[in-house]
Amino acid sequence: MAPLENFPLFPLELVALPSELVPLHIFEDRYKALLARVLEEESEFGIVWLAEDGLRAVGCACEVAEVLERLPDGRVNLVARGTRPFRIESRQDALAYPAATIELLPDSDEPVDPAIRATAQSAYAELVEQATDRTIEPAELAALSAYEMAATVEFGLEAKQGLLELRSESARLVLLARLLRAALKRLELVERAQERARSNGKLRFSR
């Protein structure tokens, strides 16, 4: 696929994933100009993580899912939806907003090991049930990709960037399963701490 030139960019202190819904507050003039172009052309823009050590090379293309509010001073509140990953080839400075020449990043064609998928989906279902008391139906669970599962969990930025940069669904599922198991352990620790707090700090031993 040919590189895309003049692709609008939002360098932000966050990582977006394909399918993830991201609330954005647009208030700077340069990003108002960016949004005006995106809305007029019904085109995509990119969210790229502006980390402490600089702008990451791989970002997530997004589309405007919904404009929530337009304020009198030109500020806009909206929800964006991640669509597909890309890599920045070169920055472009001629426009009124940040832009770049980018390359869209397709996945490899390798088939996904059913056992790897099942492991990640099982961990995800367990985390959802423990955190929300909601049981995911098997058909719903089977339809979820690694990105779709990860988009609903608050992982750290490094973890999300790692998922975004992997070009294999199997590799993403392996990493996701590891992240979900870690989240389950943290949830257990929180629940134990809350239980200790309810018991006034006294340890309870069953006979």
C-alpha positions as CSV (number, residue, x, y, z in Angstrom):
1,M,0.0,0.0,0.0
2,A,1.3,3.4,-0.9
3,P,2.3,5.9,1.9
4,L,-0.3,8.5,2.8
5,E,0.9,12.1,2.8
6,N,-0.3,15.0,4.8
7,F,-1.9,12.7,7.3
8,P,-3.2,14.8,10.3
9,L,-1.7,13.9,13.7
10,F,-2.7,14.4,17.3
11,P,0.5,13.8,19.4
12,L,-1.0,13.1,22.9
13,E,0.0,11.5,26.2
14,L,-2.2,8.5,25.5
15,V,-2.3,5.4,23.3
16,A,-5.3,4.5,21.2
17,L,-6.1,1.0,19.9
18,P,-8.3,0.0,17.0
19,S,-11.9,-0.2,18.1
20,E,-11.2,1.9,21.2
21,L,-13.5,4.9,21.9
22,V,-11.4,8.0,22.9
23,P,-12.9,11.2,24.3
24,L,-11.1,14.3,23.0
25,H,-11.4,18.0,23.9
26,I,-10.3,20.2,21.0
27,F,-9.2,23.7,22.1
28,E,-6.0,24.7,20.3
29,D,-6.3,26.5,17.0
30,R,-4.1,24.1,15.2
31,Y,-6.3,21.1,16.2
32,K,-9.5,23.1,15.4
33,A,-8.1,23.4,11.9
34,L,-7.2,19.7,11.9
35,L,-10.7,18.8,13.0
36,A,-12.3,21.1,10.4
37,R,-10.5,19.2,7.6
38,V,-11.3,15.8,9.0
39,L,-15.0,16.6,9.3
40,E,-15.2,18.2,5.9
41,E,-13.4,15.3,4.2
42,E,-14.9,12.6,6.5
43,S,-11.3,11.3,6.8
44,E,-9.1,9.8,9.4
45,F,-6.5,11.3,11.7
46,G,-3.8,9.7,13.8
47,I,-3.3,9.6,17.6
48,V,0.4,9.1,18.5
49,W,1.8,8.7,21.9
50,L,3.9,11.6,23.0
51,A,6.0,9.8,25.6
52,E,8.6,11.4,27.9
53,D,11.3,10.2,25.5
54,G,9.6,11.6,22.4
55,L,7.0,10.8,19.8
56,R,6.5,7.1,19.1
57,A,6.7,6.0,15.5
58,V,3.6,3.8,15.6
59,G,0.2,5.3,16.2
60,C,-3.5,4.5,15.6
61,A,-5.6,6.0,12.9
62,C,-9.0,7.2,14.2
63,E,-12.3,8.5,12.9
64,V,-14.7,10.9,14.5
65,A,-17.4,8.7,16.0
66,E,-19.5,11.5,17.4
67,V,-19.3,15.2,18.0
68,L,-20.7,15.7,21.5
69,E,-20.6,19.5,21.9
70,R,-19.5,22.6,20.0
71,L,-18.8,25.5,22.4
72,P,-19.2,29.2,21.4
73,D,-15.4,29.8,21.5
74,G,-14.8,27.1,18.9
75,R,-13.8,24.3,21.3
76,V,-15.2,20.9,20.5
77,N,-15.9,17.8,22.6
78,L,-16.0,14.6,20.6
79,V,-15.5,10.8,20.7
80,A,-13.0,9.3,18.3
81,R,-12.8,5.6,17.4
82,G,-9.6,3.8,16.6
83,T,-9.5,2.1,13.2
84,R,-6.0,0.8,12.2
85,P,-2.3,1.1,13.1
86,F,0.2,3.1,11.1
87,R,3.9,4.0,11.2
88,I,5.2,7.5,10.7
89,E,7.7,7.7,7.8
90,S,8.4,11.4,8.0
91,R,7.0,14.5,9.7
92,Q,5.5,17.3,7.6
93,D,5.6,20.9,8.8
94,A,3.9,22.8,6.0
95,L,0.4,22.6,7.3
96,A,-1.3,24.5,10.1
97,Y,-1.4,21.4,12.3
98,P,0.9,18.4,12.9
99,A,1.0,16.0,10.0
100,A,3.1,13.2,8.5
101,T,3.7,10.8,5.7
102,I,2.5,7.5,7.1
103,E,2.4,3.8,6.2
104,L,-0.6,1.7,7.2
105,L,0.5,-1.5,8.9
106,P,-1.4,-4.7,7.9
107,D,-1.3,-7.8,9.9
108,S,0.6,-11.0,8.9
109,D,-1.5,-13.7,7.4
110,E,-0.6,-16.4,9.8
111,P,-3.5,-18.3,11.4
112,V,-4.3,-17.9,15.0
113,D,-3.7,-20.9,17.3
114,P,-7.2,-21.7,18.9
115,A,-5.5,-22.5,22.2
116,I,-3.9,-19.1,22.3
117,R,-7.2,-17.4,21.5
118,A,-9.0,-19.5,24.1
119,T,-6.5,-18.6,26.8
120,A,-6.8,-14.9,26.3
121,Q,-10.6,-15.0,26.0
122,S,-10.9,-17.0,29.2
123,A,-8.7,-14.5,31.1
124,Y,-10.8,-11.6,29.7
125,A,-14.1,-13.2,30.7
126,E,-12.8,-13.9,34.2
127,L,-11.6,-10.3,34.6
128,V,-14.9,-8.8,33.3
129,E,-16.9,-11.0,35.7
130,Q,-14.8,-10.2,38.7
131,A,-14.7,-6.5,38.0
132,T,-18.3,-5.9,36.8
133,D,-20.3,-9.1,37.8
134,R,-21.2,-9.4,34.1
135,T,-20.9,-12.8,32.4
136,I,-20.0,-12.6,28.8
137,E,-22.0,-14.9,26.5
138,P,-19.8,-17.4,24.6
139,A,-20.8,-16.0,21.2
140,E,-19.9,-12.5,22.2
141,L,-16.6,-13.6,23.6
142,A,-15.7,-15.6,20.5
143,A,-16.2,-12.6,18.3
144,L,-13.8,-10.3,20.2
145,S,-10.3,-9.6,18.8
146,A,-7.3,-8.9,21.0
147,Y,-7.7,-5.2,20.2
148,E,-11.4,-5.2,21.1
149,M,-10.7,-6.9,24.4
150,A,-7.8,-4.6,25.3
151,A,-9.7,-1.5,24.4
152,T,-12.1,-2.0,27.3
153,V,-9.4,-2.5,30.0
154,E,-7.2,0.3,31.5
155,F,-3.7,-1.0,30.8
156,G,-0.6,1.2,31.1
157,L,0.6,3.1,28.1
158,E,3.6,0.9,27.5
159,A,1.4,-2.2,27.4
160,K,-1.0,-0.6,25.0
161,Q,1.8,0.6,22.8
162,G,3.2,-2.9,22.8
163,L,-0.1,-4.3,21.6
164,L,-0.4,-1.7,18.9
165,E,3.0,-2.4,17.5
166,L,2.6,-6.2,17.1
167,R,1.7,-7.3,13.6
168,S,0.3,-10.7,14.5
169,E,-3.0,-11.5,16.2
170,S,-1.5,-14.5,17.9
171,A,1.3,-12.3,19.3
172,R,-1.2,-9.8,20.6
173,L,-3.3,-12.5,22.2
174,V,-0.3,-13.9,24.0
175,L,0.7,-10.5,25.3
176,L,-3.0,-9.7,26.2
177,A,-3.3,-12.9,28.2
178,R,-0.3,-12.0,30.2
179,L,-1.6,-8.5,30.8
180,L,-5.0,-9.8,31.8
181,R,-3.5,-12.3,34.3
182,A,-1.6,-9.4,35.9
183,A,-4.8,-7.4,36.1
184,L,-6.6,-10.3,37.8
185,K,-3.8,-10.5,40.4
186,R,-4.0,-6.8,41.1
187,L,-7.8,-7.0,41.4
188,E,-7.4,-9.8,43.9
189,L,-5.0,-7.7,46.0
190,V,-7.5,-4.8,45.9
191,E,-10.3,-7.1,47.0
192,R,-8.2,-8.5,49.8
193,A,-7.2,-5.0,51.0
194,Q,-10.9,-4.0,51.0
195,E,-11.8,-7.1,53.0
196,R,-9.1,-6.3,55.6
197,A,-10.4,-2.8,55.8
198,R,-14.0,-4.0,56.4
199,S,-12.7,-6.3,59.2
200,N,-11.0,-3.3,61.0
201,G,-7.6,-4.6,60.0
202,K,-8.0,-7.8,62.0
203,L,-6.9,-11.0,60.3
204,R,-9.6,-13.7,60.1
205,F,-8.7,-17.3,60.1
206,S,-11.2,-20.0,59.2
207,R,-11.1,-23.2,61.3
